[in-house]
Amino acid sequence: MKTLVSVYDEKNYLYAYEPIFNGESAFDRVCSWINSISKKNNCGQVDTVVVFASKENEMKIRESVKKLNMTVEVLSDDFSSVEKFLSTLASKAQGYDNVIHVRSSCPFYDAELTEEIYSLHTKSASEYTFADGWPEGLSPCVINTETVAVLSSLVQKDSIKKESKVTKDVFFDVM
């Protein structure tokens, strides 16, 4: 299974790029986590990352992603609307089976928990899987790429959702 990693940059969370973890930023740690899950192959074939970067943080992001041992695409624009984010993600996710989605400001993603979530997602043929009840920022969510496309098309038809802002629970909010 081919898996795309999606990283959403919250432009107002500037602390995500401060070197507070022994010289590493929260985003540096996210990049290390991505490298760790790509090496294990328990999360599908992870070889591509797309970063939804705010223009304010683009240069910091481009510096940090140099640590990733895979194809990285940094998209710099205003992705704060649900419509723009989902339509762009749906486009980028074509050809992949699943998307592992994370936020740039969460330095404590756990590779083993990620593997468990991914395994549960694939064994159950789920469309959307997340770690309900776990503290925020320990586990990513996993979403089937066809579900991303469906959510994107739903948002296109709903003027209220179309104008909504991306939140940490963007997929759940649209559903």
C-alpha atoms as a printed R data frame, in Angstrom:
    type eleno elety resid chain resno       x      y      z
1   ATOM     1    CA   MET     A     1   0.000  0.000  0.000
2   ATOM     2    CA   LYS     A     2   1.254  3.444 -0.902
3   ATOM     3    CA   THR     A     3   0.962  6.032  1.833
4   ATOM     4    CA   LEU     A     4   1.275  9.794  1.561
5   ATOM     5    CA   VAL     A     5   2.240 11.799  4.640
6   ATOM     6    CA   SER     A     6   0.452 15.140  4.907
7   ATOM     7    CA   VAL     A     7   1.816 17.807  7.266
8   ATOM     8    CA   TYR     A     8  -0.308 20.862  7.988
9   ATOM     9    CA   ASP     A     9   1.481 23.997  9.147
10  ATOM    10    CA   GLU     A    10  -0.504 26.203 11.496
11  ATOM    11    CA   LYS     A    11   0.911 29.592 10.565
12  ATOM    12    CA   ASN     A    12   0.268 31.156 13.970
13  ATOM    13    CA   TYR     A    13   2.136 28.426 15.855
14  ATOM    14    CA   LEU     A    14   5.579 29.957 15.488
15  ATOM    15    CA   TYR     A    15   6.838 27.945 18.467
16  ATOM    16    CA   ALA     A    16   6.808 24.912 16.167
17  ATOM    17    CA   TYR     A    17  10.066 26.194 14.666
18  ATOM    18    CA   GLU     A    18  11.896 27.188 17.841
19  ATOM    19    CA   PRO     A    19  14.841 24.888 18.749
20  ATOM    20    CA   ILE     A    20  13.596 23.946 22.232
21  ATOM    21    CA   PHE     A    21  14.272 20.180 22.185
22  ATOM    22    CA   ASN     A    22  18.061 19.985 22.521
23  ATOM    23    CA   GLY     A    23  18.432 22.195 19.477
24  ATOM    24    CA   GLU     A    24  15.531 20.673 17.561
25  ATOM    25    CA   SER     A    25  12.193 22.302 16.907
26  ATOM    26    CA   ALA     A    26   8.810 20.584 17.121
27  ATOM    27    CA   PHE     A    27   8.793 20.412 13.320
28  ATOM    28    CA   ASP     A    28  12.296 18.884 13.291
29  ATOM    29    CA   ARG     A    29  10.920 16.163 15.554
30  ATOM    30    CA   VAL     A    30   7.959 15.642 13.211
31  ATOM    31    CA   CYS     A    31  10.487 15.128 10.401
32  ATOM    32    CA   SER     A    32  12.408 12.585 12.514
33  ATOM    33    CA   TRP     A    33   9.158 10.743 13.231
34  ATOM    34    CA   ILE     A    34   8.362 10.651  9.484
35  ATOM    35    CA   ASN     A    35  11.787  9.140  8.788
36  ATOM    36    CA   SER     A    36  11.218  6.519 11.492
37  ATOM    37    CA   ILE     A    37   7.837  5.360 10.160
38  ATOM    38    CA   SER     A    38   9.155  5.239  6.607
39  ATOM    39    CA   LYS     A    39  11.959  2.857  7.590
40  ATOM    40    CA   LYS     A    40   9.689  0.331  9.297
41  ATOM    41    CA   ASN     A    41   7.307 -0.305  6.387
42  ATOM    42    CA   ASN     A    42   4.507 -1.021  8.874
43  ATOM    43    CA   CYS     A    43   2.672  2.062  7.623
44  ATOM    44    CA   GLY     A    44   2.646  1.130  3.993
45  ATOM    45    CA   GLN     A    45   5.181  2.395  1.507
46  ATOM    46    CA   VAL     A    46   5.929  5.881  2.863
47  ATOM    47    CA   ASP     A    47   8.128  7.698  0.386
48  ATOM    48    CA   THR     A    48   6.416 11.034 -0.174
49  ATOM    49    CA   VAL     A    49   5.526 13.942  2.087
50  ATOM    50    CA   VAL     A    50   3.449 16.968  1.204
51  ATOM    51    CA   VAL     A    51   3.712 19.952  3.542
52  ATOM    52    CA   PHE     A    52   0.954 22.541  3.518
53  ATOM    53    CA   ALA     A    53   3.109 25.515  4.493
54  ATOM    54    CA   SER     A    54   2.091 29.013  5.374
55  ATOM    55    CA   LYS     A    55   4.083 31.665  3.577
56  ATOM    56    CA   GLU     A    56   5.294 32.917  6.959
57  ATOM    57    CA   ASN     A    57   6.975 29.602  7.801
58  ATOM    58    CA   GLU     A    58   8.009 28.383  4.355
59  ATOM    59    CA   MET     A    59  11.756 29.024  4.694
60  ATOM    60    CA   LYS     A    60  11.974 27.327  8.114
61  ATOM    61    CA   ILE     A    61  10.036 24.374  6.759
62  ATOM    62    CA   ARG     A    62  12.244 24.054  3.678
63  ATOM    63    CA   GLU     A    63  15.316 23.936  5.921
64  ATOM    64    CA   SER     A    64  13.892 21.238  8.200
65  ATOM    65    CA   VAL     A    65  12.590 18.950  5.438
66  ATOM    66    CA   LYS     A    66  16.122 18.526  4.123
67  ATOM    67    CA   LYS     A    67  16.407 15.862  6.855
68  ATOM    68    CA   LEU     A    68  13.742 13.723  5.223
69  ATOM    69    CA   ASN     A    69  14.985 10.752  3.198
70  ATOM    70    CA   MET     A    70  12.169 10.841  0.658
71  ATOM    71    CA   THR     A    71  10.348 13.009 -1.844
72  ATOM    72    CA   VAL     A    72   9.041 16.193 -0.223
73  ATOM    73    CA   GLU     A    73   6.749 18.759 -1.744
74  ATOM    74    CA   VAL     A    74   6.360 22.024  0.166
75  ATOM    75    CA   LEU     A    75   3.242 23.870 -0.949
76  ATOM    76    CA   SER     A    76   3.322 27.496  0.136
77  ATOM    77    CA   ASP     A    77  -0.024 29.248  0.133
78  ATOM    78    CA   ASP     A    78  -2.955 30.081  2.359
79  ATOM    79    CA   PHE     A    79  -4.462 26.673  3.111
80  ATOM    80    CA   SER     A    80  -6.568 27.884  6.026
81  ATOM    81    CA   SER     A    81  -9.905 27.233  4.271
82  ATOM    82    CA   VAL     A    82 -11.223 23.692  4.423
83  ATOM    83    CA   GLU     A    83 -12.142 23.851  0.741
84  ATOM    84    CA   LYS     A    84  -8.634 24.731 -0.454
85  ATOM    85    CA   PHE     A    85  -6.884 22.320  1.905
86  ATOM    86    CA   LEU     A    86  -9.089 19.317  1.032
87  ATOM    87    CA   SER     A    87  -9.123 19.951 -2.702
88  ATOM    88    CA   THR     A    88  -5.328 20.255 -2.755
89  ATOM    89    CA   LEU     A    89  -4.865 17.173 -0.570
90  ATOM    90    CA   ALA     A    90  -7.278 15.167 -2.742
91  ATOM    91    CA   SER     A    91  -5.263 16.151 -5.808
92  ATOM    92    CA   LYS     A    92  -1.905 15.280 -4.217
93  ATOM    93    CA   ALA     A    93  -3.224 11.979 -2.798
94  ATOM    94    CA   GLN     A    94  -4.157 10.529 -6.185
95  ATOM    95    CA   GLY     A    95  -2.246  7.296 -6.706
96  ATOM    96    CA   TYR     A    96  -1.923  6.621 -2.973
97  ATOM    97    CA   ASP     A    97  -4.030  4.299 -0.833
98  ATOM    98    CA   ASN     A    98  -3.947  6.223  2.434
99  ATOM    99    CA   VAL     A    99  -2.856  9.517  3.938
100 ATOM   100    CA   ILE     A   100  -1.198  9.816  7.327
101 ATOM   101    CA   HIS     A   101  -2.033 13.346  8.429
102 ATOM   102    CA   VAL     A   102  -0.173 15.331 11.095
103 ATOM   103    CA   ARG     A   103   0.389 18.891 12.237
104 ATOM   104    CA   SER     A   104   3.751 20.652 12.198
105 ATOM   105    CA   SER     A   105   3.547 21.772 15.834
106 ATOM   106    CA   CYS     A   106   3.245 18.352 17.496
107 ATOM   107    CA   PRO     A   107   6.695 17.074 18.536
108 ATOM   108    CA   PHE     A   108   5.571 13.871 20.269
109 ATOM   109    CA   TYR     A   109   4.149 11.659 17.539
110 ATOM   110    CA   ASP     A   110   4.863  8.058 18.470
111 ATOM   111    CA   ALA     A   111   6.017  5.644 15.761
112 ATOM   112    CA   GLU     A   112   4.699  2.516 17.522
113 ATOM   113    CA   LEU     A   113   1.270  4.050 18.128
114 ATOM   114    CA   THR     A   114   1.252  5.206 14.503
115 ATOM   115    CA   GLU     A   115   1.916  1.618 13.391
116 ATOM   116    CA   GLU     A   116  -0.974  0.385 15.551
117 ATOM   117    CA   ILE     A   117  -3.352  3.002 14.155
118 ATOM   118    CA   TYR     A   118  -2.262  2.242 10.583
119 ATOM   119    CA   SER     A   119  -2.588 -1.509 11.109
120 ATOM   120    CA   LEU     A   120  -6.074 -1.101 12.580
121 ATOM   121    CA   HIS     A   121  -6.994  1.170  9.691
122 ATOM   122    CA   THR     A   122  -5.913 -1.289  7.001
123 ATOM   123    CA   LYS     A   123  -7.113 -4.503  8.700
124 ATOM   124    CA   SER     A   124 -10.548 -2.977  9.269
125 ATOM   125    CA   ALA     A   125 -10.693 -1.463  5.766
126 ATOM   126    CA   SER     A   126 -11.502  1.813  7.479
127 ATOM   127    CA   GLU     A   127 -12.031  5.109  5.796
128 ATOM   128    CA   TYR     A   128 -10.832  7.267  8.694
129 ATOM   129    CA   THR     A   129  -8.936  6.213 11.808
130 ATOM   130    CA   PHE     A   130  -7.707  8.255 14.764
131 ATOM   131    CA   ALA     A   131  -6.694  7.630 18.369
132 ATOM   132    CA   ASP     A   132  -9.801  8.679 20.248
133 ATOM   133    CA   GLY     A   133  -9.093  9.307 23.908
134 ATOM   134    CA   TRP     A   134  -5.343  9.651 23.510
135 ATOM   135    CA   PRO     A   135  -3.685 12.971 24.329
136 ATOM   136    CA   GLU     A   136  -3.491 15.354 21.395
137 ATOM   137    CA   GLY     A   137  -0.366 15.100 19.278
138 ATOM   138    CA   LEU     A   138   0.756 11.533 20.055
139 ATOM   139    CA   SER     A   139  -0.890  9.842 17.100
140 ATOM   140    CA   PRO     A   140  -1.683 10.985 13.585
141 ATOM   141    CA   CYS     A   141  -4.921 10.235 11.837
142 ATOM   142    CA   VAL     A   142  -5.081  7.939  8.829
143 ATOM   143    CA   ILE     A   143  -7.590  8.536  6.065
144 ATOM   144    CA   ASN     A   144  -8.300  6.646  2.880
145 ATOM   145    CA   THR     A   145  -7.555  8.753 -0.197
146 ATOM   146    CA   GLU     A   146 -10.968  8.045 -1.708
147 ATOM   147    CA   THR     A   147 -12.513  9.445  1.461
148 ATOM   148    CA   VAL     A   148 -10.435 12.598  1.089
149 ATOM   149    CA   ALA     A   149 -11.858 13.015 -2.423
150 ATOM   150    CA   VAL     A   150 -15.420 12.494 -1.180
151 ATOM   151    CA   LEU     A   151 -14.955 15.024  1.634
152 ATOM   152    CA   SER     A   152 -13.502 17.502 -0.821
153 ATOM   153    CA   SER     A   153 -16.508 17.152 -3.124
154 ATOM   154    CA   LEU     A   154 -18.917 17.486 -0.175
155 ATOM   155    CA   VAL     A   155 -17.251 20.714  0.899
156 ATOM   156    CA   GLN     A   156 -17.530 22.078 -2.651
157 ATOM   157    CA   LYS     A   157 -21.327 21.738 -2.382
158 ATOM   158    CA   ASP     A   158 -21.693 23.160  1.142
159 ATOM   159    CA   SER     A   159 -21.233 26.923  1.359
160 ATOM   160    CA   ILE     A   160 -20.905 26.852  5.154
161 ATOM   161    CA   LYS     A   161 -18.195 24.172  5.154
162 ATOM   162    CA   LYS     A   162 -16.538 25.816  2.147
163 ATOM   163    CA   GLU     A   163 -15.799 28.915  4.239
164 ATOM   164    CA   SER     A   164 -14.759 26.977  7.362
165 ATOM   165    CA   LYS     A   165 -11.200 27.160  8.648
166 ATOM   166    CA   VAL     A   166  -8.974 24.126  8.973
167 ATOM   167    CA   THR     A   167  -8.818 22.851 12.552
168 ATOM   168    CA   LYS     A   168  -6.846 20.047 14.168
169 ATOM   169    CA   ASP     A   169  -9.877 17.799 13.522
170 ATOM   170    CA   VAL     A   170 -10.481 18.900  9.933
171 ATOM   171    CA   PHE     A   171 -11.639 15.511  8.615
172 ATOM   172    CA   PHE     A   172 -13.891 14.796 11.588
173 ATOM   173    CA   ASP     A   173 -15.355 18.304 11.373
174 ATOM   174    CA   VAL     A   174 -16.337 17.838  7.732
175 ATOM   175    CA   MET     A   175 -17.870 14.420  8.421
